[in-house]
Amino acid sequence: MISKGMFSRRDFLRLAGLAAAGTALAACTKEVEKVVTKEVEKVVTKEVEKVKEVEKVVTKEVEKVVTNTPVPTIKTVHGRELPPDAAPLDKQVHYTSGSEPKHLDPARDIYNGGGTNLGTEPLLRNDENMNLVPALAESWKAGPNAEYWEFVIRKDAKWSDGSPITADDVVYTYRHLSNPKLDTPWVWYYYDIKGIKAHKEGTGKPEDIGVVKIDDRTVRIYGEGPAPHIPALLSYQAAVIVPKARAEKDPEHWSDTVEGYLSSGPFKLVKWDHDKRQEWEPNPYYNGPHKPGVQKIVIILGAATTVWFNAWLNKEIDLMISLAPAEVARVRSDPKLNPLLHFFNNFQSEYLALDTMNPPLNNLKLRQALSHAIDRDALSFGVLNGTAVPGFSMLPPGFPGYNPELQKVQNYDVELAKKLLAEAGYPDGKDSSGKQLELEMFSNGRDVRCEYAKEQWEKNLGIKVKLEVLEGAVWGKRRAEHSMMIYKGPYEYDYLDPANMLTALWRSVNEKGSPRHVWKSDKFDELVTAAGKEGDDKKRIAMYQEAEKILVGEVAGVFLTHNVIFQVWWPYIVGIKPDKNGNVVYRWLDISLFQMYISKDVDQYRKAH
């Protein structure tokens, strides 16, 4: 222990200095702690703020991903955006049915040609309300008094090889389809275009055809006189253009193969397994207004006798565009299938065409007797199961120019029919010598309307009817030759104008009648020709109605029914727009095919192909 007395002054000063230094050091340490604490607090505060800021950013990004990110759009080859319920592009495949075509040149021959509405595009089309809309032509206008029409081809329109579609192609097309060296069985459809008939018959030059190039994109089409219906005529699905550069090298066979064919429409042919299958994919050069939703079309090819309804039931094809009466009954009776049924009144007339220039049907009273002896109500609502409505005229209900007054001319009246038959010289179906009256009727395959007419005439009039069933090609040849006494003539409209179902079909082209019918009336010809040149729509319709009175009154045909089309498709076929009445139907002559697409639930229904 050190005692107080032992400290020297130096020791005291040293100890005092140490104490002072310790006091100072303690004070300094507290100051440093304060500073360090403040700095740490600053750092911590900044880090916390940074973390909070990061949390805010992350939260916002998560919110964007969860709530605001749009569903990725599905775009087709042509740039069309499909709705959110659409299946992926690889499942936008439409399976349908068809028969083996001879070629793909429907402009020349629709009866044997294929590819319509797929690889082809007319100048105009019809929308779901039967209004004309642009197709290959982006615009059109009439010349003075509708003596001609000018059509402007869509800018940058191209064939499937990338070459431009021009007015030269349009001009060549009409020389091609009326070429007298080619078998063009439906060229009569174009006879209202100047020079077509003369060129086909070999009395006119191709240069005289009234289809004229104005510039590379503009073509002028003249009628045989004023022709206000030309735009409607050219909206038909087979009134299409052929590629001049390709077709003129081999007019008859340019479209016989996948390699030779060129497309102007939304699709191009990529595979043709003859008698089995065709495959069509988008034409990448198509820039038109009717961009399809489906991205591949597979046509299952079958014989004329193929029962496609069974293929539909088995999910091998997607839709049935027209059901037979028995098929309608089957769908109606099935609670699962009945909701899939769609229907509409089609502009198609079914009638019995008569040879009015040769005995015995050159007898008007006999023809009248036949027209009054058929119960059309029983035929339509009984035999045909509601797939038709009674028909008494060529023009169907709702068609421009339809005249309901004509129902009285060929109405069902057995007593009147017997009276007329007796006045015709065949009381109770026998002539004055007691010989049985026998008529010959020909059907294109089995036809229930022909069978029904035979039964009605034999039961109600006592006459005998020999019904012969012909194969389609033979029947068509005999119709062209005018060598059948009676045959059933179905005709579906091609365009919405009386000129289509009256002029084109019934106006005489020579002393033997029209291309299909052995009947001739100078007054009828005069009226429909004048109507076709009349610019006043009210006057035009009145002329056509007057002409049809002659047609029905002279019983050029016994009119039977007008079609009601029943259809079914599986629920994954969507997108077809309803018409102005709210009906959703697949009209194969309009743009339904391009509106539709395949929905996401397709795998629930479709079988593997």
Secondary structure, 3 states (H helix, E strand, C coil): CCCHHHCCHHHHHHHHHHHHHHHHHHHHHHHHHHHHHHHHHHHHHHHHHHHHHHHHHHHHHHHHHHHHCCCCCEECCCCCEECCCECCHHHCEEEEEECCCCECCCCCCCCCECCCCCCCCCCEEECCCCCEEECCEEEEEECHHHCEEEEEECCCCECCCCCECCHHHHHHHHHHHCCCCCCCCCHHHHCCECCHHHHHCCCCCHHHCCEEEEECCEEEEEECCCCCCHHHHCCCCCCCCCCHHHHCCCCCCCCCCCCCCCCCCCEEEEEEECCCEEEEEECCCCCCCCCCCCCEEEEEECCCCCCHHHHHHCCCCCEECCCCHHHHHHHHHCCCCHHHEEEEEEEEEEEEEECCCCCCCCCHHHHHHHHHCCCHHHHHHHHCCCCEEECCCCCCCCCCCCCHHHHHCCCCCHHHHHHHHHHCCCHHHECCCCCECEEEEEEECCCHHHHHHHHHHHHHHCCEEEEEEECHHHHHHHHHHCCCCEEEEEEECCCCCHHHHHHHHHCCCECCECCCCCCCCHHHHHHHHHHCCCCCHHHHHHHHHHHHHHHHHCCCEEEEEEEEEEEEECCCEECCCCCCCCCCCCCCCCCHHHHCEEEHHHHHCCCCC
